[in-house]
Amino acid sequence: MAVRTQDPSGERVPVEHRFLGLDRRTFGVGFLVLGIALVLIYGLPALNAAIPWHNEIRAGDVLDLGDGATAVPPVGWQLEDGTLTTGAGTTPSTVHVELASGGAKVELRGTSYQGSAGGFLDQVGRSEGDDVPAVTGPRDTVTTAAGLVGVVESSTGPGGDGLDVAFKMATGPAEAVDAAPALLVRVRTAPGRFEDFRDEVAALLRSITPGDRR
Amino acid sequence: MTDATSSVNVAAPPAGTRAAQLAAIEQSGWGLRFRFPQPHNLAFWVYVIGVGGGALSMFRYFGQGAGFYTPALTGGALLFGLYLVPWLLLLRHHNRYTAQPAGLLAAGFLWGGVAATFWIALPANGALLEIWAKLGGTSFAADWAAGLTAPINEEWGKALGLVLLIGLAPRLVRSAYDGFIIGAFIGLGFEVFEDVLYVYNGAAQLYGVDQFGTSLQMFVIRGASGIVSHALFSAIFCAGLMWVLGRTPGERDVVRGVLAMLAAMVFHFAWDDMGGLGGGGLWAAVLPFLIAAVELVALFHVLRLAARQERVWMRDLLAPEIGTGAVDPPLLDAVSGLRKERKAYRKHLRSRRGARHLVEGAGDLAHEIARAGGADSPGVVHARNELLRLRATP
């Protein structure tokens, strides 16, 4: 009669259950968890990569920048994040819009910042460090059709061309401008491709309005 | 003075109660130790890969701006570290039946905080959020994507930790109540680590202006909402998973289990898509409180159902002690009962303090009996004598 004995340490796996030093009886749980985790970690991003964007900007679409502030995006670009004025609505301090076209990406990010547009752009630079290899151009002023005054800074580097524009979303007295929410418009293109998108980016910047409520 | 190590005269318990006691010890796994390093167990290596991958992802995520955002990260870690204290005290109180070993609960906490958050949820959420935006448009995504993403990725990501712990401690993780307690610890780990992530993101959203103020603000918002958040979702979800798996004889209930898991996912959906559900106005202001109330009612209902098996085990473990005089029927009812039975016992003794001590002492005796495998170990004798001493004290 076969007598089954128990290993007092509990560490020795019975020979009939061993595989490469592992206990085969634990494979069910291990592979099940690993399989589900891998589907979530790699399967979903793979599925995402396989699905194309279908959120093309059509003529007449207007971006919602919160509390009545708007911008007019270039027709034909893909809206990858953010909402149109016909959508769910957003708040100026958390607005996040991403627009993409072949070789270019535009991001509009709202936040609260007490101070001028120039001070805001300095703070953005401080938060990101100065170790990104790029040649940065001198600062300039950009004025939108609605009278918003922004500070613009361009850069060129091996990773591509870029343009950062900082706005305070109000016009009028300096105190009102300082207290208003800030908007950072960030344009990134492939190296040497900025010129191809210059007109569309300029039109987008000119179209930014603080809305009636400011 | 009673000698703590001396034995009392123990009349042999009836055969039926003794058999039930031994069956309860075998089924419950009470008193067993948890050994974490198990190199022969694949579940151990998957756990190590998950937590290791999560830690790597976490350092990569925070490493980008760790220098500049140090005040926010320090503030977040400090505040949410303190936030843990009342939670741990509350969960320790609810761990009184099953008394899961600290190592097992710590392993659950770490899985929730590091693996489920950074290894699974971070990449999976990013992808699924974008999928919803692609399929339904950005307006649809703004309203509903968060609620359609987190309950899938996060609840399953956290529950995978429970499944691994079953693989690591199959005799310790048996009942729905075990799932409830371990799930709460996994959810708490997820919640605290996610909150620190939110503090970092909040500081980055403001480009580093007033970082400590931002972390304080985030602490107040997330801390308040955290009462009815991940710990609650996971406790319900994991109790449900244990009902589906049915690891204790007679406890399997697939319908109840699936309903509990769905309830946790629906609560998570409602919490994440409050904006879409509320639609603004007065309703939006009332909705968080309404959802929180429903969640808490569901939580206590699940807790009560899940504790049923543990209460049976407690009763079976202590029933033979009636013969020793350490436990009498009213005390047995109180220690294995609900609030109603404990209240009745307080009335019976006419002493709140005395009743509390006796109930705790009886719980200690049950755990010593389980630890000794039903034998009269010095620990059992001590716990029994303590009960006798308490009972003799007017």
Chai-1 contact restraints between the chains, C-beta under 6 A:
chainA,res_idxA,chainB,res_idxB,connection_type,confidence,min_distance_angstrom,max_distance_angstrom,comment,restraint_id
A,V13,B,H40,contact,1.0,0.0,6.0,A-B,restraint_1
A,L22,B,H40,contact,1.0,0.0,6.0,A-B,restraint_2
A,L22,B,L42,contact,1.0,0.0,6.0,A-B,restraint_3
A,D23,B,H40,contact,1.0,0.0,6.0,A-B,restraint_4
A,D23,B,N41,contact,1.0,0.0,6.0,A-B,restraint_5
A,T26,B,N41,contact,1.0,0.0,6.0,A-B,restraint_6
A,T26,B,L42,contact,1.0,0.0,6.0,A-B,restraint_7
A,T26,B,A43,contact,1.0,0.0,6.0,A-B,restraint_8
A,T26,B,G167,contact,1.0,0.0,6.0,A-B,restraint_9
A,F27,B,L42,contact,1.0,0.0,6.0,A-B,restraint_10
A,V29,B,A43,contact,1.0,0.0,6.0,A-B,restraint_11
A,V29,B,G167,contact,1.0,0.0,6.0,A-B,restraint_12
A,G30,B,L42,contact,1.0,0.0,6.0,A-B,restraint_13
A,G30,B,A43,contact,1.0,0.0,6.0,A-B,restraint_14
A,G30,B,V46,contact,1.0,0.0,6.0,A-B,restraint_15
A,V33,B,V46,contact,1.0,0.0,6.0,A-B,restraint_16
A,V33,B,L160,contact,1.0,0.0,6.0,A-B,restraint_17
A,V33,B,V163,contact,1.0,0.0,6.0,A-B,restraint_18
A,V33,B,L164,contact,1.0,0.0,6.0,A-B,restraint_19
A,L34,B,V46,contact,1.0,0.0,6.0,A-B,restraint_20
A,A37,B,I120,contact,1.0,0.0,6.0,A-B,restraint_21
A,A37,B,L160,contact,1.0,0.0,6.0,A-B,restraint_22
A,L40,B,I120,contact,1.0,0.0,6.0,A-B,restraint_23
A,L40,B,A124,contact,1.0,0.0,6.0,A-B,restraint_24
A,L40,B,N153,contact,1.0,0.0,6.0,A-B,restraint_25
A,I41,B,I120,contact,1.0,0.0,6.0,A-B,restraint_26
A,I41,B,P123,contact,1.0,0.0,6.0,A-B,restraint_27
A,L44,B,A124,contact,1.0,0.0,6.0,A-B,restraint_28
A,L44,B,A127,contact,1.0,0.0,6.0,A-B,restraint_29
A,L44,B,L128,contact,1.0,0.0,6.0,A-B,restraint_30
A,P45,B,A127,contact,1.0,0.0,6.0,A-B,restraint_31
A,N48,B,A127,contact,1.0,0.0,6.0,A-B,restraint_32
A,N48,B,E130,contact,1.0,0.0,6.0,A-B,restraint_33
A,N48,B,I131,contact,1.0,0.0,6.0,A-B,restraint_34
A,I51,B,K134,contact,1.0,0.0,6.0,A-B,restraint_35
A,W53,B,K134,contact,1.0,0.0,6.0,A-B,restraint_36
A,N55,B,G137,contact,1.0,0.0,6.0,A-B,restraint_37
A,N55,B,T138,contact,1.0,0.0,6.0,A-B,restraint_38
A,L79,B,T138,contact,1.0,0.0,6.0,A-B,restraint_39
A,G82,B,T138,contact,1.0,0.0,6.0,A-B,restraint_40
A,T83,B,T138,contact,1.0,0.0,6.0,A-B,restraint_41
A,T83,B,S139,contact,1.0,0.0,6.0,A-B,restraint_42
A,T83,B,A142,contact,1.0,0.0,6.0,A-B,restraint_43
A,G87,B,S139,contact,1.0,0.0,6.0,A-B,restraint_44
A,A88,B,S139,contact,1.0,0.0,6.0,A-B,restraint_45
A,A88,B,A142,contact,1.0,0.0,6.0,A-B,restraint_46
A,A88,B,D143,contact,1.0,0.0,6.0,A-B,restraint_47
A,T111,B,Q205,contact,1.0,0.0,6.0,A-B,restraint_48
A,T111,B,L206,contact,1.0,0.0,6.0,A-B,restraint_49
A,Q123,B,Y207,contact,1.0,0.0,6.0,A-B,restraint_50
A,V124,B,Y207,contact,1.0,0.0,6.0,A-B,restraint_51
A,S127,B,F68,contact,1.0,0.0,6.0,A-B,restraint_52
A,S127,B,Y207,contact,1.0,0.0,6.0,A-B,restraint_53
A,S127,B,G208,contact,1.0,0.0,6.0,A-B,restraint_54
